């Protein structure tokens, strides 16, 4: 006569976690030794897992705990050893205080949030080119005034161009070009024909008029990066400078980039991961969704770490904006100042993890 043995606390927690583990990773089964990140997991799936775990079972798991305990059995042991996880939230709230930072990231590209951002950028572009204070801000922060909004200064831009090595006659797609000043810089520096796309109509109108009056190989189109409409194999290089955030389907967008590149063409993406609750281990390049997709679509990728520069960048932005506050107000651009200052004040208080990802489309076999 056999005797049934009651499951251990860890086994009970494994049984609790397994269905969500299987659903999140899309795997047929889950065993204690299975590793989340070796089973197709990445940072975004990790966020989905811990967010749903809290919603379904009231277990408030730090994202870093999954990185440090990536096996199903190890994670169950961690939860068993930390009973307070079931009683108090450990994930801090985002800037609005209404949702956790994981929720904020997961909902970043909801249609209503995208519409609000598009309106904000339209207003920004309409004001920034007319402000002498903003021009001075760009000179002090970035090194030169190209009406920049993102985080890439000229050291980063030049590092990117060195890796891509575009030449005269190459075609380069600038995704999220704004009003085309960085596109202009890349065309001047490399001699490549630069094609810029952006969703902001006012920015594209400004860029197109400048291109019409100049003699550089530039063209601009109003286009959503989620609906790239070019012939296959149109470009030798594609750059996305702080714009990959704005797609709801990162995998499809990377596939679109791959299709638009010629064989041997190169892709460069600047991407920052800026949330307080995450750690350098959480945002290791190889654990990010972007790295997983680049490996899947391109076969391999390279990542250059600009995290130290990123944190210095936000501190510099805040310091320079504070020094120019009166100049913005005197020009009548207080709204522009507030837009930039609120962003800088928030981001300067967060540890940033920033990387330049590059990948190359394989050449055709002879």
C-alpha positions as CSV (number, residue, x, y, z in Angstrom):
1,X,0.0,0.0,0.0
2,X,1.5,3.3,-1.1
3,X,1.6,6.5,0.9
4,X,1.0,9.9,-0.7
5,X,3.5,12.6,0.1
6,X,2.2,16.1,0.5
7,X,3.8,18.6,-1.9
8,X,6.5,20.9,-0.5
9,X,5.9,24.6,-0.3
10,X,8.2,25.1,-3.2
11,X,6.3,22.5,-5.3
12,X,3.1,24.2,-4.5
13,X,4.4,27.6,-5.7
14,X,5.8,25.9,-8.8
15,X,2.3,24.6,-9.5
16,X,1.0,28.1,-9.0
17,X,3.6,29.7,-11.4
18,X,3.7,27.1,-14.1
19,X,0.5,28.0,-16.0
20,X,1.6,31.7,-16.3
21,X,5.1,30.6,-17.1
22,X,3.8,28.5,-20.0
23,X,1.4,31.2,-21.2
24,X,4.0,34.0,-21.1
25,X,6.8,32.0,-22.9
26,X,4.6,30.1,-25.2
27,X,6.1,26.8,-24.2
28,X,4.3,23.4,-24.0
29,X,5.4,22.7,-20.4
30,X,7.4,24.0,-17.4
31,X,9.9,22.1,-15.2
32,X,11.7,23.4,-12.2
33,X,15.1,23.5,-14.0
34,X,13.7,25.5,-16.9
35,X,15.4,28.9,-17.4
36,X,13.1,31.8,-18.2
37,X,15.6,33.6,-20.5
38,X,16.8,30.4,-22.2
39,X,13.2,29.5,-22.9
40,X,12.6,32.5,-25.1
41,X,12.1,35.1,-22.4
42,X,13.4,38.7,-22.5
43,X,12.8,41.9,-20.5
44,X,9.4,42.6,-21.9
45,X,8.1,39.1,-21.3
46,X,9.6,39.4,-17.8
47,X,7.6,42.5,-17.2
48,X,4.4,40.8,-18.5
49,X,5.1,37.8,-16.2
50,X,5.6,39.8,-13.0
51,X,2.7,42.2,-13.8
52,X,0.3,39.3,-14.4
53,X,1.6,37.4,-11.4
54,X,0.6,40.4,-9.2
55,X,-2.8,40.7,-10.9
56,X,-3.7,37.0,-10.7
57,X,-2.1,36.0,-7.3
58,X,-1.2,39.2,-5.5
59,X,2.5,38.3,-5.5
60,X,4.4,41.6,-6.0
61,X,7.7,40.3,-7.5
62,X,10.6,42.6,-8.2
63,X,11.6,42.3,-11.8
64,X,15.2,41.9,-10.7
65,X,14.2,38.8,-8.7
66,X,13.3,37.0,-11.9
67,X,16.7,38.0,-13.5
68,X,18.6,36.7,-10.4
69,X,16.4,33.6,-10.1
70,X,15.6,32.7,-13.7
71,X,14.7,29.0,-13.2
72,X,11.1,28.1,-12.3
73,X,12.3,26.2,-9.2
74,X,14.7,29.0,-8.2
75,X,12.0,31.6,-8.5
76,X,9.6,29.4,-6.5
77,X,12.2,29.1,-3.7
78,X,12.7,32.9,-3.8
79,X,9.0,33.5,-3.4
80,X,8.7,30.9,-0.6
81,X,11.6,32.6,1.3
82,X,10.0,36.1,0.9
83,X,6.4,35.8,2.2
84,X,6.1,39.6,2.3
85,X,5.9,39.7,-1.5
86,X,2.3,38.6,-1.1
87,X,1.4,41.5,1.1
88,X,3.1,44.7,-0.1
89,X,3.9,46.1,-3.5
90,X,7.6,46.5,-4.3
91,X,7.3,48.1,-7.7
92,X,7.4,52.0,-7.5
93,X,4.9,54.1,-9.3
94,X,5.6,56.1,-12.4
95,X,5.6,59.9,-12.6
96,X,1.8,60.2,-12.6
97,X,1.4,58.1,-9.4
98,X,-1.5,56.2,-10.9
99,X,0.3,53.1,-12.3
100,X,3.5,51.2,-11.6
101,X,6.5,51.7,-13.8
102,X,6.0,48.2,-15.3
103,X,2.4,49.1,-16.1
104,X,3.6,52.4,-17.6
105,X,6.0,50.6,-19.9
106,X,3.6,48.0,-21.0
107,X,1.0,50.6,-21.8
108,X,3.4,53.1,-23.3
109,X,2.1,52.7,-26.9
110,X,-1.6,52.5,-26.2
111,X,-3.4,54.6,-28.9
112,X,-4.5,57.3,-26.5
113,X,-0.9,57.8,-25.2
114,X,0.5,57.9,-28.7
115,X,-2.1,60.5,-29.7
116,X,-1.1,62.7,-26.7
117,X,2.6,62.3,-27.5
118,X,2.0,63.2,-31.2
119,X,0.2,66.4,-30.2
120,X,3.0,67.3,-27.8
121,X,5.7,66.8,-30.4
122,X,3.7,68.9,-33.0
123,X,3.6,71.7,-30.4
124,X,7.3,71.2,-29.6
125,X,8.4,71.4,-33.3
126,X,6.3,74.5,-33.9
127,X,8.1,76.4,-31.1
128,X,11.7,75.0,-30.9
129,X,12.9,76.3,-34.2
130,X,11.8,79.9,-33.3
131,X,13.4,80.0,-29.9
132,X,16.9,81.5,-29.5
133,X,17.0,80.1,-25.9
134,X,16.3,76.6,-27.2
135,X,19.1,77.0,-29.8
136,X,21.5,78.0,-27.0
137,X,20.3,75.0,-24.9
138,X,21.1,72.6,-27.8
139,X,24.5,74.2,-28.3
140,X,25.4,73.7,-24.6
141,X,24.0,70.2,-24.2
142,X,24.7,68.6,-27.6
143,X,27.7,70.5,-28.9
144,X,25.9,72.2,-31.8
145,X,22.3,73.4,-32.4
146,X,20.4,71.0,-34.6
147,X,17.2,71.5,-32.8
148,X,17.6,68.1,-31.0
149,X,15.1,66.6,-28.7
150,X,16.5,63.1,-28.1
151,X,19.5,61.9,-26.1
152,X,22.2,61.4,-28.7
153,X,24.9,64.0,-28.7
154,X,27.5,64.3,-31.5
155,X,29.9,61.9,-29.8
156,X,27.2,59.2,-29.9
157,X,26.1,60.2,-33.5
158,X,29.7,60.0,-34.7
159,X,30.2,56.6,-33.0
160,X,27.1,55.3,-34.8
161,X,28.3,56.6,-38.2
162,X,31.8,55.1,-37.6
163,X,30.1,51.7,-37.1
164,X,27.8,52.0,-40.1
165,X,30.5,53.6,-42.3
166,X,28.1,55.1,-44.9
167,X,29.7,56.4,-48.1
168,X,28.7,58.8,-50.8
169,X,26.0,57.2,-53.0
170,X,24.6,55.1,-50.2
171,X,21.0,55.5,-49.2
172,X,20.3,55.9,-45.4
173,X,16.9,55.9,-43.8
174,X,16.5,58.2,-40.7
175,X,13.5,56.9,-38.8
176,X,11.9,59.7,-36.7
177,X,13.9,62.5,-38.3
178,X,12.0,65.4,-36.7
179,X,12.6,68.5,-38.8
180,X,15.6,66.9,-40.5
181,X,18.6,68.7,-38.9
182,X,20.3,65.4,-37.8
183,X,19.5,64.0,-41.3
184,X,21.3,67.0,-42.7
185,X,24.3,66.5,-40.4
186,X,24.6,62.8,-41.6
187,X,24.3,63.8,-45.2
188,X,27.0,66.5,-44.8
189,X,29.3,64.2,-42.9
190,X,29.0,61.1,-45.1
191,X,27.8,62.2,-48.5
192,X,25.1,59.5,-48.3
193,X,21.6,60.2,-49.6
194,X,19.5,60.5,-46.5
195,X,15.7,59.9,-46.5
196,X,14.0,61.0,-43.3
197,X,10.5,59.9,-42.1
198,X,8.5,61.3,-39.2
199,X,4.9,61.3,-38.1
200,X,4.8,65.1,-37.2
201,X,3.5,66.9,-40.3
202,X,4.9,70.3,-39.3
203,X,8.4,68.8,-38.8
204,X,8.3,67.1,-42.3
205,X,7.1,70.3,-43.9
206,X,10.0,72.3,-42.4
207,X,12.5,69.6,-43.3
208,X,11.2,69.3,-46.9
209,X,11.4,73.1,-47.4
210,X,15.0,73.2,-46.1
211,X,15.9,70.3,-48.4
212,X,14.3,72.1,-51.4
213,X,16.4,75.2,-50.8
214,X,19.7,73.3,-50.2
215,X,22.0,71.2,-52.3
216,X,22.3,68.1,-50.2
217,X,20.9,64.6,-51.1
218,X,17.9,64.8,-48.8
219,X,14.3,63.8,-49.0
220,X,11.6,63.6,-46.4
221,X,8.2,61.9,-46.0
222,X,5.5,61.9,-43.4
223,X,5.3,58.3,-42.4
224,X,4.6,56.2,-39.3
225,X,7.5,53.8,-38.4
226,X,4.8,51.2,-37.8
227,X,3.8,51.4,-41.5
228,X,7.0,51.8,-43.4
229,X,6.2,52.0,-47.1
230,X,9.4,51.6,-49.2
231,X,10.3,49.0,-51.8
232,X,12.3,46.0,-50.4
233,X,16.1,46.5,-50.4
234,X,15.9,50.2,-50.7
235,X,18.5,51.2,-48.2
236,X,22.2,50.6,-47.3
237,X,21.6,51.8,-43.8
238,X,18.7,52.5,-41.4
239,X,19.1,54.5,-38.2
240,X,16.5,54.8,-35.4
241,X,17.7,57.4,-32.9
242,X,15.5,57.2,-29.8
243,X,12.4,56.3,-31.8
244,X,12.0,52.5,-31.5
245,X,10.0,53.2,-28.3
246,X,7.1,54.4,-30.5
247,X,6.1,51.1,-32.1
248,X,3.4,48.8,-30.7
249,X,5.0,45.8,-32.5
250,X,8.7,45.9,-32.2
251,X,9.2,42.6,-33.9
252,X,7.3,43.6,-37.0
253,X,9.1,47.0,-37.1
254,X,12.5,45.2,-37.0
255,X,11.3,42.8,-39.7
256,X,10.3,45.9,-41.8
257,X,13.7,47.4,-41.3
258,X,15.3,44.1,-42.4
259,X,13.1,43.9,-45.5
260,X,14.0,47.6,-46.4
261,X,17.7,46.9,-46.2
262,X,19.8,45.7,-49.0
263,X,21.9,42.6,-48.5
264,X,24.8,43.6,-46.3
265,X,22.9,46.7,-45.1
266,X,23.3,47.8,-41.6
267,X,20.9,48.9,-38.9
268,X,21.6,51.1,-35.9
269,X,19.2,51.7,-33.0
270,X,19.8,53.9,-29.9
271,X,17.6,52.7,-27.0
272,X,17.4,53.8,-23.4
273,X,15.8,51.8,-20.6
274,X,15.1,54.3,-17.8
275,X,13.1,53.0,-14.9
276,X,13.9,53.2,-11.2
277,X,12.9,49.7,-10.2
278,X,15.2,48.0,-12.8
279,X,18.9,47.2,-12.4
280,X,21.9,46.9,-14.7
281,X,21.3,43.1,-14.6
282,X,17.6,43.6,-15.5
283,X,18.5,45.7,-18.5
284,X,21.6,43.8,-19.7
285,X,21.5,44.2,-23.5
286,X,21.2,40.4,-24.1
287,X,18.1,40.3,-21.9
288,X,16.2,43.0,-23.7
289,X,13.4,42.2,-26.2
290,X,15.2,44.2,-28.8
291,X,18.3,41.9,-28.6
292,X,16.1,38.8,-28.8
293,X,14.4,40.2,-31.9
294,X,17.6,41.3,-33.6
295,X,19.1,37.8,-33.1
296,X,15.9,36.3,-34.5
297,X,15.7,38.6,-37.5
298,X,19.3,39.4,-38.3
299,X,21.1,36.5,-36.8
300,X,23.3,38.6,-34.5
301,X,23.8,42.1,-33.1
302,X,26.3,44.3,-31.3
303,X,25.6,46.6,-28.4
304,X,27.7,49.5,-27.2
305,X,27.1,50.8,-23.7
306,X,26.4,54.6,-23.4
307,X,24.8,54.4,-19.9
308,X,27.3,56.7,-18.2
309,X,27.0,59.3,-20.9
310,X,23.2,59.1,-20.7
311,X,23.1,59.9,-17.0
312,X,25.5,62.8,-17.5
313,X,23.3,64.0,-20.4
314,X,20.2,64.4,-18.3
315,X,22.0,66.1,-15.5
316,X,23.5,68.5,-18.0
317,X,20.1,69.2,-19.6
318,X,18.6,70.1,-16.2
319,X,21.5,72.4,-15.3
320,X,21.4,74.2,-18.7
321,X,17.6,74.6,-18.7
322,X,17.7,76.1,-15.2
323,X,20.3,78.6,-16.3
324,X,18.2,79.6,-19.4
325,X,14.7,79.8,-17.7
326,X,14.5,83.6,-17.9
327,X,15.5,83.6,-21.6
328,X,12.8,81.1,-22.5
329,X,10.2,83.2,-20.6
330,X,11.4,86.5,-22.1
331,X,10.9,85.1,-25.6
332,X,7.3,83.9,-24.7
333,X,8.3,80.2,-24.8
334,X,7.5,79.3,-21.3
335,X,5.5,76.3,-22.5
336,X,8.5,75.0,-24.4
337,X,10.7,75.5,-21.3
338,X,8.2,73.6,-19.1
339,X,8.0,70.7,-21.7
340,X,11.7,70.2,-21.7
341,X,12.3,71.0,-18.0
342,X,9.7,68.6,-16.7
343,X,11.1,65.8,-18.8
344,X,14.7,66.5,-17.7
345,X,13.8,66.8,-14.0
346,X,12.1,63.4,-14.1
347,X,14.7,61.6,-16.1
348,X,17.7,63.1,-14.2
349,X,16.5,61.3,-11.1
350,X,16.5,57.9,-12.7
351,X,19.4,55.6,-13.4
352,X,19.5,55.2,-17.2
353,X,20.7,52.2,-19.2
354,X,21.5,53.2,-22.8
355,X,22.8,51.1,-25.6
356,X,23.6,51.5,-29.3
357,X,22.4,48.3,-31.0
358,X,23.8,47.5,-34.5
359,X,23.0,44.6,-36.8
360,X,23.8,43.7,-40.4
361,X,21.6,41.9,-42.9
362,X,23.5,38.9,-44.3
363,X,24.9,39.1,-47.9
364,X,23.3,36.8,-50.4
365,X,25.2,33.6,-50.9
366,X,27.0,33.4,-54.2
